[in-house]
Amino acid sequence: MLSGAICLAALLFLEPWAFLLLFTIAAVAFGILVYFHRKVRRSSAQTTIWLSWAKTQLARSTLDWTHIPAKAAENPTPLETDFDLVGRQSVHQLLDTAVSKGGSGRLREWLANDLPELTEIQRRQALVRELVADKMLRGRLNLRARLAADQAQESQWSTAELLEWLNKNQTSSNLRWLVMVLGLLAVVNLILMALNLMGVMGSWWQLSLGLYVLLSVSQASKIGDTFQQAATLRDMIERLTGVFQLLETHAYRKQPRLKELCQPFLEQTTKPSHFLRRVGRVVNATSLRGNPPLWLALNFIGPWDYYFSYRLEQYKREIVHRLPVWLEVWFEVEALSSLANFAYLHPQYTFPELAESAETPYLAAVQLGHPLIPEAAKVCNDLEIDQLPFLGIITGSNMAGKSSFLRTVGINLLLAYAGGVVNAQTLTARPLRLFSCIRVADSVIDGISYFYAEVKRLKTLLEELEKDDPRPLFFFIDEIFRGTNNRERLQGRRAYLRAVAQKSGIGLISTHDLELVTLADEISQAVNYHFREEVQDGRMVFDYTLRSGPCPTTNALRIMALEGLPVADGKLENETV
């Protein structure tokens, strides 16, 4: 309002030339101000994102979960639940730096892959190695994706909207014949008008023009709102431009595998910027509707709107086929960047050696640790398995570390099969199918008790062991048949473990039942391990160190007493078995 009053006063009291000069200076100054304002806003947004990235990086390296973005996990599988792969304070939360939902989902798929393929693992591992040292590319990829997410007003950006719009707005009408017919009529119009102006022919051009206008108007519904569709397509793709442009222009020095992966962004005829420029031309052409005289003149000369509607239809069809390819590459690069970032933040971790040769142990790990346990509290252990079948029976007192050790082995194998680094000094393994029965849950809705749910899960394990697959099955069971009485539990456990020990599989079983340790004397496939605790100054102290042989102690009564619960005889001793 104030600016309008100033302009009016200037117009009334200044000479026309002075007013024009003042207006021009003001317009230029305003344009410069708008330009710098946008630049400052973008710079501010980038700075905010960089600071957030640095803060999150520190949180990931120190396991400060409050500052690591948490993402909800839908329909977790038993493997994901048993090994803390998804959800809060999970492996996925710790690793995931992807901004797109597709990239985050791809990382989740890799982490939960229980059917590893050696060739694919080695391919991903090589790509991760190339990305580890290129922290600038990883940071800029996250920055540009975050800027795109901010434009879409989403914390994690879904590209499903763009794909849905493209498929929804595909038209089945063939505009090609309309463009050809209308173009031919337009040429006839111009020829007849020229002949009429030269006096060679009468006003026959009016007839052809009428036919041209009639056909144009009658078929107008087939082109719809071309300008709006072109503008929408351009705006949607421009959100991705920052990410796509980075992948197009990156030098890929000493990154041959990454360059090969990103080839759809590098070829002149397939890279996104090529299509974006073409869509931009359609937008510019159809935007002339804002200038009715010029728009009418162009459509009088030729089928302007129909031609560019036809071109837009062609571009959309091409993009519908090419966009999924671009997105697939982006999602994979984001997932690979998450694994590379994990390796960068944990230089003490190592890339595993994976092979299928007979000389390769099924699993050999030195100083194997749990990546979700802080370094100050972490205890690492060695484990080697070089026979098949194999059944490791792990006994120990409550809270001694049995279940955590199962997860330590499982998580590191899954990290290895995803293509990432593992929390170990060295780890050598073969590709093994994985199966777990650790956190079994009952279901009130389905009417399934805990015990029945466990029985069904263990039946599935037997079926998996029977499958004809060159990759042996590595299974993990925590406290088998805990949902029934002692007599039947012991009888059922012994029978079940005898059965699985005869199959072509590898198993780690944790249990409190020390009666099961005698299986190692009865079947050659069984090996005993244990964790123990010591009592110091009336307190239990755990060292979380894996030892060979059966556990010599129990501590259930001591734990009850420490929490103020009564024990059977009023006395308490650290029981030795």
N, C-alpha and C positions, 0 to 999 in steps of 0.2 A: 504494500500500500504506500509506504514511504517512497520507494523507488519510483512508483507510478506518479506520485505527486511531484517528485524532482524532475522527471522527464517532461511532465506537462508544463511545469514552470520554465524549464529550459526552452521548450518549443515556443512558448508565448513571448519570452523576453530576450531570446538570443536570435542572432541572424541565422538563416537557414544553414549557411556553410559552417558556422560555429556549432550549431546543434548537431549536424552530421559528424563533425570532427569529434565532439564530445561523446556522441553516441558510439562512434567507432572505437574510441579509446576505452570507453566503459565496457563495451562488448568483448574486446580483446582481453581486458583486465579480468573480466568475469570468467572467460574461457580459461585463462591461465590459472586463476584461482581454483576453478573446478578440477583442472588437471592435477595440480599439486595436492588438492584435498583428497582426490582418489588415490594418488600415490602414497600420501601419508597414511591413509586408512589401510591400504594394502600392506605397507611396511609395518604398521602397528599390528595387523593381524598376523603377519609372518613372525614378528618378534614374539608375540604371545604364544604361537604354536611352537617355536624353537625352545622357548623357556619351558613349556609344558613337556616337550620331548626330552629335554635334559633332566628334568625332575623325574620323569617316568623311568628314564634309563638308570638313574641312581637307585630308584626304588626297586627295579628289577634285579640289580646287582646285589642288593642287600636284603631282598625278600621283605620289603616294606609294602605289605599288601594293600594298605589304605591308599596308596598313591599309584597303584597299578590298576588300570581300567578293568572292571569286571564285566563279563558278558554272560548272559543267561544261556544255558544249554538246554535245548529241547530234545526230549526223548533220548536220554543217554543210554548207551548199550551197557550190558554187564561189565564188559572190559573197561569202558570209560569210567564207570562208577568204581570198580574195584581198584583201579590204579590212579585215581584222582586226576584223570585226564581233562575233565571239563568241569565247569562250575567255578565257584569261589575258591580261591587259594589252590588252584589246579595248575597242571603243566601247561594247559592251553592258555590260561590267563597269564602265566609267567612269560610265555614265548610270544604271544600274539601281538604283533605290531601292525597288522593289516587294518586299513581303514575301510575297505570295501567288505561287505558281507561275504562276497564270493571268495576273497582272499582268506578271510578268517575261516570260512567253511572248508576251504581246501587244506589249510593247515590241520584242522580237526580231523579230516579224512586221513591224512598222512599219519597223524599220531595214533589213530585208532585202527591202523591197518594190521589185522591179524593174519593176513595172507601175503607175506612179503615176497617180492620178485627181485632177485639179485641185480638184474640189469637195470631196473628202474631205480633201485636204491643207489647204485653206483653213479647213475646219471645225476640224481638229485644231489648226492654228496659232492660230486665234482662242481656242480653249479653253486652250492653253498660255499665251497672253498673259494671260488672266484669272488663271491660277494662279501666274504668276511672282511677283507682288507679295504673294500670300497665303502667306507662309512659315509662318505659324501653322497654317493648315489642313494644309499638306503635312507639317509636323512632327508634328501630332497624329494625322494619318492613319497615319503610319509607327509612332508610339508605340502606338496601339491595336492595329494589326495585329501588331506585335511582341509585345505582351502576349498576344494570342490565340495566336500561334505558340509562345510559352513554355508556355502551357497545354497545347498539343498536343505539346510537347516536340520541336518541329521548328524548324530554323533558317530554313527557307522553307516556308510552310504550304501544303498542298494541300487543296482543298475537295472533291477527288474522293471522299474517304471518305464525306462526308455525302450526296452525290448517289447514290453506290453503295448506301448503306444505305437511302435512301428508295425507290429503284427495286426493290431486293431485297425489301423488306418490304411491297410493295404486295400487297394481298389482292384476289382476284377475287370473293370471296363478297359477296353483297349482304345487309348486316345490316339494311337498312331494314325488310324485311317481318318479320324476327324481332322488332325493337323494337316494331313496330305490333301484332303478335299477342300478344307478351308483355305489352305495355302494356294491351291490351284485356282480357287474362285478369286482370291485376292489378286493374283497375277492377271487373271482375265479382267478383273475390274480396272486395274491400272492400264492395261492395254486398250480396253474399250474407251476409258476416259481420255487417254492420249489421242486416240483416233478421232474422238468427238471434238476435242479441242483443235485438232488440225483440220476439222471440217470434212474429214473423209467418211465419217459414219455418224448416224444419229445418236440419240440418247439411250442406246442399248445398255450402257453401263449401269443405268438405274435398275434394270431388271436383274442383272448379275449381283449388284450391290444388295438389292432386296433379298435375293436368295441367300447371300452371304450372311446378312443380319439375321434372317429367319433361322437359318441353321445354327448360328452362334447362340442365339437366345434359347432355342429349343433344347440344345444340348448343354446348357450352362450348369445343370445339376451334376454333370459328370466330373466337373473340375472342382466343385465345392469351393471352400475357402482356401485357395492355393497359397495366398500370402500368409495366412495364419499357420497353415501346416508347415510351410517352409521356415517361418520364424521359430515355431516350436521345435522343429528338428534341429535347427542351428543352435538354439539356446541349450537344448539337452546335450548335444555333442560338445558344445563349448565348455560345459562343466568338466568334461573329460580331457579337454585339450591340454591342460597343464601336465597331466600325467602322461598322456600319449606323446606330447611333444618332447618330454624328457627322454622317453624310451626311443624316440626317433633320432634325437640329436646326440645322445650319449656316444662317447668315442669307442667304448668297448675295447680299450687297450688291454692286452693280456687276459681277455675274457672271451675266448672263442666259443665256448659252450653257451654263454649268456647271449652272445651275438646271434648264434644260431637259433636260440629260443625266440629272440625278439625279431626274427627275420620279417614277419608281417608288418612291422613298423619301419622297416628299412628299405623295402622295395618301392620304387617310385610309384608304381601303379596300384599298390595295395595299402600304402601308409595312410593313416587317418587324415592328415593335413591335406592331402590331395583331394579327398572327398569333401572335407569341410570347405575348401575354397570353392568347389563346384556348387555346393549347397548355398554358399554365400552369394554366388552370382544369381541364383534363382531368387533369393531374398531381395537382393537389390533390384532385380528386374520387376518383381511383383510389387515392390513397395511404391512403384510409380502410380498406383491407385490413389495415392495421396495427392496427386496432381491431375485432376480430372481432365483438363484440356489435352495435356500431353498423353495421358493414358488412352483417351478416346482416339486421338490421332494415330497412335501406334497400333491400336486394335483395328482401326480403319485400314491402315496400310497392310496389315497381316494379322494372323491369329496369335497375337502376342501372349495372351493369357493361356490359350490352349497349348501353345508350344512349351511354355515354361512349366505348365502343369504336367505335361508329358515328360519333360526332363526331370522334374521332381519325382515323378512316379518311378522312373528308371533309377534315380539315385537311391531312393528308399529301398527298392528291391535289391540293389547291390549292397547297401549298408546292412539290410536284414541278414544277408549271408556273411558279410565280413565282420560285423560288430561282435558276434559271439567269438570269433577267432581272436580279435583284439582283446576282448574281455578275458578270455581264457589265459592268454599270455600275461595280462596284468595280474590276474588272480594268482597265477603260479609264481610270478616274480615277487608278489607280496608275501606269499607263504614261504618262499625261499629266503626272502629278506628277514623274516621272523626267525628262521633257523640260523641264519648267518649272524643276526644280531645277538642271539643267545650265545653263539660261539665267541663272538667279539667281547661280550661282557664277562665271559668265563674262560679266560685264556688257559686256566689250569685244566680244563676239560680237554678231551682228545677225540679225534675222529676214530671210530672203530674200524677194525679190519674184518671184512666179511668175505667169505668164500664158500664154495660148495665142494671143495676137494676132500678126499678121504683123510688127508693129513690134518685138516683143520678141525680143532676140537669143536664140539657142539656149543660150548661156552667156556671161555677162559678169561676171567676178569681179575685185574690187580687193583687193589684200593678202590673198590666199587662203593659209591656213595649215593645217597638219596638227594636229588636236586632240589627238593622242596624243604629240606631241613637246613637251617642256617649253618654256616661254616663253623661257628664256634661250638655248636652242639653236635656236629656231624661226626660219626664214626664210620670209617670205611673198612670193608672186608674183602678178602679174596675168595674166589669161587672158581672151581674148574670141574667141568663135566665132559668126559671124553668117552663115555660108553652109552650104548643104547641096547635095551631099555635101561632107564635109570630112575630111581625113586629116592629122593632125599627127604628124610624124616627129621624135621627140626623140632626139638623139644626145648622147653624152657619155662621159667616162672612167668607169672603175669607181669606185663610191662617190660619184659626183658628185651623185646625187639624182634620177635618172631614175625609178626604181621608186617612190620615196617621193612624187614629184610625181603619178604616176598615182593612187596611193592618196589623196593629198590631194584631188584633184578628185573621185574616186569617193565618198569618205567624206562630203564636204560636200554633194554632190548627194543622197546617201541621207539625211543629216540633214535637208536641206531637204524632201525628200519625206515624211519621217516627221512633219513638222510642227514641228521644232525650230529652234534657232538654228544658224548656221554660223560657222565660224572665218574670217571675212572682214570687211573694212570695208564692202563692199557685195557682194551677189550677186543677179543677175537671171538667170532661166532659164525655159525651158519644161518641161513634163512630158515626160521622155524615158525610153524603155525603156533598161535598163542590162544590159550583158553584159561579162564579164571573162574573160581568159585570162592569169593572172599566176603563180599557184602551181599548176602542173600537177603531179600526182603519179602515179608508176607504181603498179602493183598486182601484187605477187607472187602473191596468191591468185587473181586473175582472169587472170593471165598476160599482163598488158598492160604494155608498155615505156613509158618516159617519152615517147618520140617518138610512139608510136601513140596514147597518151592525149592528147597535144597535137593530133594530127591529128583525132581524133574531136571534140575541143572546138572546133577551128576550123571543122570541117564544120558543127557546130551553129550557129556564128556565121553562116555563109552562109545557113543555113535561116532564122535569125531575121531576117536582112536582107531576105529574100524575102517576109516576112509582110506582109499588107495591114493596116497599122495606122496610124492618123493620127499616132501618136507616133513620131518617128524613133528609131532605135536608136543609143545612145551606147555604143561598145565600147572596151575597154582591152586592149592586148596588150603583154606584157613579153617581149622577146627571142624573137621568133617563130622557130620551128624550131631551137631551140638543141640539139636532141638528135640531129643528124646532121652529116655532114662539110661542110666549108666550101663546096665547089663546089655541091653539091646544095642546101645551105641558102640560099646567095645566089640561086640560080636559082628555088628554091621561094618564097622571100620576095618577090622582085620580082613573080612571077606572081600570088601570092596578094594582095599589096597592090594591084596593078593592078585585080584583080577586085573587091575590097571598095570601092575608091575610086569605082567606077562605080555602086555601090548607093546607095540613099537612106539614108545613115547618117552618123554622126559618129564618128571614131576617133582615139585617141591611141595611138601605137606607140612604145615605147622600144627602142633597139637599139644595139649596139656597131659594127655593120657600116656604116662610113661610105660604102660603095658605094651604099647605099640613098638617100642624100641627093639623088642625081641624079634621083630620081623627081619631085621638085618642078619640075624643068626640063621633064619630059616630060608631066605631067598637071597640069591647073590646080587640081585638088582638093587636092593635096598642099602642105603648108607645113612648112618646117624650123624646129625649135627646138633649143637645146642647153644643156647645163650644162658648165662648164669648171672647171679647177683651176689653181693657180699653185704654183711651187716656190719656197719661201722657206727659206733656210739649210738646204738639203738635205731639206726636208720638203715634202710636198704639203699645200696649203691649199685647202679647198673653200669657196666662198661660197654655193653652193646657189641661185644666182640664175638664173632662166630667161631666156635670151636668144634673139633671132631668129637664123635661119640655122643652117648645119651646124657641128658641133664642129670646131675647128681642131687639137685635140691628142688624143693617147692616152696611157695611163699604165700599161698592163698590165706592161711590163717593169720599170718603176720599182717597182711594188708588189711584184713578185717579188724584186727586189734588196733592198728594205727588209726583207723577211722572211727574207733570207739564202739565197734560191734562186739558182742559177746562171742567167745569161742567155746567149744564144746566142754572142755575140762577146766577152763579157767586158767590154763597154763599156755605158754607160748614158747615154742622152740623153732629154730630154723631147721625144718625137717630135711634130713638127708636120706636119699633113696639108695 
